[in-house]
Amino acid sequence: QQQGSCFCIDVLYPSPGKYTLQVFANTTETSSLVGSYSSIFSYSITCSMDKPQAVLSFPQQFPAYADVGAILRTPRIGPLKSGKVVPFKISSLISADFAVVTGEQWTHLERKADGTFEGDVAIGTANATVCVYYRVGRLGSYSGLLEFKV
């Protein structure tokens, strides 16, 4: 995720071992061309963790996530734990309404003075999904941004 002029890359490894993290990027001039990504750097990483405490995952991103310039500040990884209250925080380049939906419960995130959107969300039952939606304007319909597993 981009944070100002820096990028933050989170990585989850399936087991201990040696891995190569290779990052690809494109320029604004070539962003519309299919397959126009170039390798910009490569890291050799040794993962020595014996056994993960839990199976972790990233939320699924829908195409609109990049379109609205959204940055998920928290939570960064899942699965989310059922029955818990989880703080959500999102930054966005556009002015929009953001809501987190778990089951039938909608939690609208509050816009803060720094331009972020925040709210505490009660996570529903296990094996459910938690979705982050946005809409532009009061009359528009909501579109999906992210989906977490519970």
Beta strands, then each sheet from edge to edge (+ up, - down):
strand 1: 2-3
strand 2: 6-7
strand 3: 17-25
strand 4: 38-47
strand 5: 60-61
strand 6: 71-74
strand 7: 85-91
strand 8: 97-102
strand 9: 105-108
strand 10: 110-111
strand 11: 116-122
strand 12: 129-135
strand 13: 143-149
sheet 1: 1+ 2-
sheet 2: 3+ 4-
sheet 3: 5+ 13- 12+ 8- 9+
sheet 4: 6+ 7- 11+ 10-
end
